[in-house]
């Protein structure tokens, strides 16, 4: 049961929050280097050039008439070894790929059972630098230009101006007020329906940030989220973001023992057995950043990295567990 939480703070932005009780998607206890931001900026820089050179497939197949602002709608990887990345994700999740080579660029669209789940862009990373491969999160927006106005008015930084991507829609890339990089997309093919993701597809997004209250307030203004407060350990905040009565993401405190960790989004892929899939990551040449462990929702999660270093999560989620927010 959810009830209104009346706490407000005058010295910092805070979201309109509600208290939540019961099983909800879990918080991430994992941390990444400053290089993650640089990698996402590298990803961002690749976008306009690609958009000008080729027409990618629609983000949603089959097309949908639904629109869900704030829903994770697409995820894109920048990697220095496209061929190796394709082998890894094909072996781990059974993804298949369609290769596109606009000009000198190398790009592959990933599919799960005939539906697009991700894009992969080849970009060389400078030797000895802090950059590392990373996934960039795209959230649905009804109007990208209106989202730009709201984002900038509330402290975000514009990294890539709104632009049209033929066949896909209109998009822009930002850093939120705490520095986490994300993208917004108004998809020409609509947004995915709110159904439970299949194993091998993205099921959850988690924001690790130095200012959970301020960031939750920012995304609430941007996407119209409801914000729910979940029970957490002393000194740690765990907030749930929801829209259309459906849980979308969580906002979590960065750990005190990693003060140099940069705020960032981390996306999770649904799996049937987190321990088994974590072991498979190792067998395929990846790394384990956080070992599989039980989470508040009752299943297990882990955080891993592909052989090139891009981090992502594995989320064990049963068919009986709903992401709907009770009224």
Number of C-alpha atoms within 10 A of each C-alpha: 9 14 13 12 14 9 10 13 9 6 6 11 17 19 24 18 24 19 17 21 13 10 14 20 25 24 25 26 15 19 22 17 16 16 17 26 23 19 24 27 22 20 23 22 14 17 17 17 13 20 17 13 15 16 14 18 16 19 27 20 15 13 14 14 10 12 19 21 23 25 28 24 24 23 20 21 24 29 26 18 17 19 13 14 21 18 15 21 18 16 15 16 16 15 23 20 21 12 11 15 13 16 10 8 15 16 22 22 22 22 19 18 11 12 17 23 22 23 22 24 24 20 20 14 18 10 7 6 9 14 21 24 29 27 24 26 23 22 23 24 26 19 15 23 18 11 20 22 13 17 22 16 12 17 15 20 19 18 16 18 14 19 18 16 23 16 16 20 17 20 27 24 28 22 23 21 18 20 18 21 26 22 24 28 31 25 28 18 20 23 28 22 14 17 10 18 16 16 19 22 20 24 24 23 25 24 24 29 24 20 20 25 24 17 25 28 22 25 21 21 16 21 22 16 28 23 27 26 21 20 15 13 7 6 8 13 19 22 27 26 25 23 20 17 14 19 23 26 27 27 26 27 21 25 18 11 8 12 10 13 20 21 28 27 21 23 24 23 21 23 26 18 18 24 18 11 20 25 15 14 21 15 13 15 12 20 21 17 17 17 17 24 12 14 18 15 17 15 19 21 31 25 25 25 21 22 18 20 17 20 25 21 29 27 29 25 25 16 9 7 14 16 19 17 16 10 7
